[in-house]
Amino acid sequence: MPRSKDDRDINKVMDVAQKYQMQYPVAVDNDKEITNAFQNKSVPCYYIFDEKGFLRYRQNGASTMSLIERRIHRIVEQAT
């Protein structure tokens, strides 16, 4: 969900991703396809999918990452 002109500039986004050595995919949603599909109203918004591609958890807002981490551990434990 791009919030500014810089958020829509793929080169600037990739520069930041490289600067912070991001190892995971970075999506630029200029056409708002993801935003609309998930009816996202705020950023940041985190989505956790299971191994079958089902959405298992969604979190809006800048809450602590520890909550997201606990959800990931719970999903992994349920899968094993």
Backbone as numpy.savetxt, mean C-alpha at the origin, in Angstrom:
# Nx Ny Nz CAx CAy CAz Cx Cy Cz
-3.02 6.68 -4.62 -3.87 7.85 -4.62 -2.97 9.08 -4.62
-2.66 9.59 -5.79 -1.79 10.77 -5.87 -2.43 11.98 -5.18
-1.63 12.65 -4.35 -2.12 13.83 -3.64 -1.57 15.12 -4.22
-0.50 15.03 -4.97 0.11 16.24 -5.54 0.63 15.94 -6.94
1.06 17.00 -7.60 1.62 16.84 -8.95 2.85 15.93 -8.91
3.69 16.07 -7.87 4.88 15.23 -7.75 4.52 13.75 -7.59
3.39 13.48 -6.95 2.94 12.10 -6.77 2.58 11.44 -8.10
2.32 12.25 -9.12 1.95 11.72 -10.44 3.15 11.57 -11.37
4.29 12.13 -10.96 5.50 12.10 -11.78 6.26 10.81 -11.51
6.18 9.89 -12.44 6.76 8.56 -12.25 8.26 8.64 -12.00
8.97 9.54 -12.69 10.41 9.66 -12.48 10.73 10.10 -11.06
9.98 11.04 -10.53 10.20 11.50 -9.16 9.88 10.40 -8.16
8.82 9.66 -8.41 8.46 8.56 -7.52 9.57 7.50 -7.52
10.08 7.17 -8.68 11.15 6.16 -8.78 12.44 6.66 -8.12
12.73 7.96 -8.24 13.91 8.52 -7.58 13.81 8.34 -6.06
12.64 8.61 -5.50 12.44 8.45 -4.06 12.55 6.98 -3.67
11.95 6.10 -4.48 12.02 4.66 -4.19 13.48 4.19 -4.19
14.28 4.66 -5.12 15.69 4.28 -5.16 16.45 4.89 -3.98
16.16 6.15 -3.66 16.83 6.83 -2.55 16.67 6.05 -1.25
15.46 5.53 -1.02 15.18 4.79 0.20 15.34 3.28 0.03
15.90 2.86 -1.09 16.19 1.46 -1.38 14.97 0.55 -1.18
13.84 1.00 -1.68 12.62 0.20 -1.56 12.76 -1.05 -2.41
12.50 -2.20 -1.80 12.67 -3.48 -2.46 11.35 -4.09 -2.92
10.25 -3.42 -2.66 8.94 -3.94 -3.02 8.34 -3.09 -4.13
7.35 -3.60 -4.84 6.75 -2.84 -5.94 6.12 -1.54 -5.45
6.26 -0.51 -6.27 5.65 0.79 -6.00 4.67 1.08 -7.13
3.42 1.30 -6.78 2.39 1.57 -7.78 2.11 3.07 -7.83
1.98 3.59 -9.04 1.58 4.97 -9.24 0.19 4.92 -9.86
-0.81 5.33 -9.11 -2.21 5.18 -9.49 -2.76 6.45 -10.16
-2.10 6.87 -11.24 -2.51 8.12 -11.89 -3.93 8.09 -12.44
-4.40 6.94 -12.83 -5.77 6.83 -13.35 -6.78 6.51 -12.25
-6.30 6.42 -11.02 -7.11 6.16 -9.83 -7.90 4.85 -9.92
-7.36 3.88 -10.63 -8.03 2.58 -10.74 -8.04 1.85 -9.39
-6.90 1.84 -8.71 -6.83 1.18 -7.40 -7.66 1.97 -6.39
-7.51 3.28 -6.41 -8.26 4.15 -5.51 -9.76 3.90 -5.62
-10.25 3.85 -6.84 -11.69 3.65 -7.06 -12.12 2.22 -6.74
-11.29 1.25 -7.10 -11.66 -0.15 -6.87 -11.84 -0.45 -5.38
-11.00 0.15 -4.55 -11.06 -0.09 -3.11 -11.77 1.03 -2.35
-12.34 1.97 -3.11 -13.06 3.11 -2.52 -12.22 3.80 -1.45
-10.96 4.01 -1.79 -10.02 4.63 -0.88 -10.31 6.12 -0.76
-10.40 6.61 0.47 -10.71 8.02 0.72 -9.56 8.77 1.37
-8.54 8.06 1.85 -7.45 8.73 2.54 -6.13 8.01 2.29
-5.06 8.71 2.58 -3.73 8.12 2.50 -3.01 8.41 3.80
-2.15 7.55 4.25 -1.88 6.26 3.64 -3.00 5.27 3.89
-3.06 4.27 3.05 -4.00 3.18 3.21 -3.25 1.90 2.88
-3.31 0.95 3.78 -2.57 -0.30 3.64 -3.54 -1.45 3.39
-3.16 -2.34 2.48 -3.95 -3.52 2.16 -3.09 -4.74 2.34
-3.61 -5.77 2.99 -2.89 -7.03 3.14 -3.73 -8.12 2.50
-3.11 -8.81 1.55 -3.76 -9.91 0.84 -3.12 -11.22 1.27
-3.93 -12.29 1.27 -3.36 -13.60 1.60 -2.78 -14.25 0.35
-2.28 -15.46 0.51 -1.61 -16.15 -0.60 -2.53 -16.46 -1.76
-3.84 -16.43 -1.54 -4.80 -16.68 -2.61 -5.29 -15.39 -3.26
-4.79 -14.27 -2.77 -5.16 -12.98 -3.37 -6.38 -12.33 -2.74
-6.85 -12.89 -1.62 -8.01 -12.31 -0.94 -7.58 -11.19 0.01
-8.33 -10.11 -0.01 -8.06 -9.01 0.91 -8.39 -9.46 2.32
-7.40 -9.44 3.19 -7.60 -9.90 4.56 -7.64 -8.77 5.57
-7.03 -7.62 5.21 -6.99 -6.52 6.17 -6.78 -5.21 5.42
-7.40 -4.17 5.91 -7.26 -2.84 5.34 -7.14 -1.86 6.50
-6.21 -0.95 6.36 -6.03 0.06 7.41 -5.87 1.43 6.77
-6.71 2.37 7.16 -6.60 3.75 6.71 -5.89 4.57 7.75
-5.11 5.53 7.30 -4.49 6.46 8.22 -3.11 6.03 8.66
-2.47 6.93 9.34 -1.07 6.73 9.73 -0.96 6.08 11.10
-1.61 4.96 11.29 -1.49 4.22 12.55 -0.11 3.58 12.62
0.19 3.03 13.75 1.51 2.42 13.91 1.65 1.18 13.03
2.85 0.97 12.58 3.14 -0.19 11.74 3.06 -1.48 12.54
3.15 -1.39 13.86 3.09 -2.61 14.67 1.74 -3.31 14.52
0.67 -2.53 14.35 -0.65 -3.13 14.14 -0.68 -3.91 12.83
-0.12 -3.34 11.80 -0.06 -4.02 10.50 0.80 -5.27 10.61
1.92 -5.15 11.30 2.81 -6.30 11.47 2.12 -7.43 12.21
1.35 -7.13 13.23 0.61 -8.17 13.97 -0.40 -8.85 13.05
-1.06 -8.08 12.21 -2.03 -8.68 11.26 -1.33 -9.61 10.29
-0.17 -9.20 9.80 0.57 -10.05 8.87 0.95 -11.36 9.55
1.46 -11.28 10.78 1.83 -12.50 11.51 0.61 -13.41 11.71
-0.52 -12.83 12.04 -1.73 -13.62 12.25 -2.15 -14.33 10.96
-2.08 -13.61 9.85 -2.46 -14.21 8.56 -1.50 -15.35 8.19
-0.22 -15.15 8.42 0.78 -16.18 8.12 0.56 -17.40 9.02
0.31 -17.16 10.28 0.08 -18.28 11.21 -1.15 -19.09 10.81
-2.20 -18.42 10.35 -3.41 -19.12 9.94 -3.18 -19.93 8.68
-2.23 -19.51 7.85 -1.96 -20.21 6.60 -1.10 -21.45 6.80
-0.41 -21.52 7.95 0.50 -22.67 8.13 -0.13 -23.74 8.99
